[in-house]
């Protein structure tokens, strides 16, 4: 049995390794595995193939059988030479695959933001009194951005289903380009064709995402169209939802909402989210209208081991001010929170919660008028190197802070230090205004990861400036050891984006989800697009797993023993969700729980 045709791995691009001995070794291993796989396929019983399988799959298998027919020695030698050249060309190839070409949305699906109050920290704008007919239906189906690159329309590669067991599930497989690993490229995750109505999150802003090795989690957020529908139904105007996205299966699941978790919080915009021992912890946030009700609570969300639910931590001590837009970091057994706003006042105070005793402690009150402390801010981002908590950007209702001189809270000395950063001197980053630094901003996203040499690197994306007319789509990297800024010239967001969120899966891949998109028409629209970007070259096993799941996003249909016997390591099979079962019609079962914010009345009967 084989999980996929190994010759497809020849397309993996390791262009950074092509000048070393490693790529030669990879070529040798690829050829060895390819020959082994061809012999294994020959030994399989061909009559066991199902005649009712997908025609494309049959054509692929027939072509493989024909290729394996006996040949004359000269012809066989010539084919080996061609295969070797194909491997070399595939490894050296470097074709861009970034999400730079996104089609314009329909005018009916765009949202104009009223800036009369001059404060976009309202995450956004008031709900219109106009009664629309099923606005969430427009939101659900207006997205026509189904490709990540113009190159995709020119490439056609038929892929076959997984052959792991005595049956072949009949699952439609779309034609997709050949897989290639491309670091520092933005790729759009195509998940929408796998879901039914209400089966994936609607466009939103002010939400937060966090990631484990296997899943991405999205909590809360706001959309004025869905808020209008929620108001008519007497529901919370923010998304009282916790979604999970499995990286291997490319599938969203609604884990928690107000129906199955009665204590779901209502302050679910611009809160902070962290993950600790596979448990999600949120802190702060605001309800709607923004700033009228703020929170200083901590909630714990569990989604595994049959212990699904939400719990508000019972805490004591010197609690922080109820506010939204803070940054949090977990250091040892403490949860640190820095900054935020009540909607009127802004702070950069530092509090910490002992996760063992559930006791809050005020560790530093900033007094910028008296000493060299950072000024109050919200919607900043924090990164952490074990000694300092660096505070990047952020701002107030009408100002933003620069990213050249960065304040950092010293965890051991209980004081604020400042670090001057170095600009990127490349032509792509240098201008008279920026001088090699990212522009000052707030409402951007940020993740950090540890490179192979041990350096901590922070990646920031998007955001907006304090003048409400400057929006960003760039991606920058900051090395926390050298304090060097570098612009990512091979990738950028398709359009300017802010109030979005990003997360790091732990293997070097960054995910960006949602947010408010600004386009050339000067209109604003909340998105539910999901992008990924490899920030570094990970282990070869991670690249192989990425290729396997690219061609086979239905691995959760197979039991774990079958996957292990096919040669997939246990560390990767554990990343899959629980095994799905096929219905009587031979189709995979769908998620029963769907979002009540997105199901139109006329479509709800079809879901029941």
DAPE-V768204 format. One record per run of one state. SS is the DSSP state (H for helix, E for strand, - for the rest). FROM is the first residue (numbers start at 1). LEN is the number of residues. If there is no record, write none. Layout:
ss: (SS,SS)
from: (FROM,FROM)
len: (LEN,LEN)
//
This chain:
ss: (-,E,-,H,-,H,-,H,-,H,-,H,-,H,-,H,-,E,-,H,-,H,-,H,-,E,-,E,-,E,-,E,-,H,-,E,-,E,-,E,-,E,-,H,-,E,-,E,-,E,-,E,-,E,-,E,-,E,-,E,-,E,-,E,-,E,-,E,-,E,-,E,-,E,-,E,-,E,-,E,-,E,-,E,-,E,-,E,-,E,-,E,-,E,-,E,-,E,-,E,-,E,-,E,-,E,-,E,-,E,-,E,-,E,-,E,-,H,-,H,-,H,-,H,-,E,-,E,-,H,-)
from: (1,2,3,6,12,15,18,21,44,46,49,55,68,73,93,107,110,111,112,120,123,135,142,150,155,157,158,163,164,176,177,187,189,192,195,205,206,208,212,215,220,222,223,224,233,241,247,251,258,269,270,272,277,279,284,286,287,294,295,298,303,309,313,316,318,324,325,327,332,334,342,346,355,359,365,377,379,381,385,388,393,395,396,400,401,405,411,415,421,422,423,442,443,445,451,456,462,464,465,471,472,475,480,484,488,496,499,501,505,509,514,516,519,524,527,530,535,540,552,555,558,560,566,570,574,582,583,588,589,601,608)
len: (1,1,3,6,3,3,3,23,2,3,6,13,5,20,14,3,1,1,8,3,12,7,8,5,2,1,5,1,12,1,10,2,3,3,10,1,2,4,3,5,2,1,1,9,8,6,4,7,11,1,2,5,2,5,2,1,7,1,3,5,6,4,3,2,6,1,2,5,2,8,4,9,4,6,12,2,2,4,3,5,2,1,4,1,4,6,4,6,1,1,19,1,2,6,5,6,2,1,6,1,3,5,4,4,8,3,2,4,4,5,2,3,5,3,3,5,5,12,3,3,2,6,4,4,8,1,5,1,12,7,1)
//
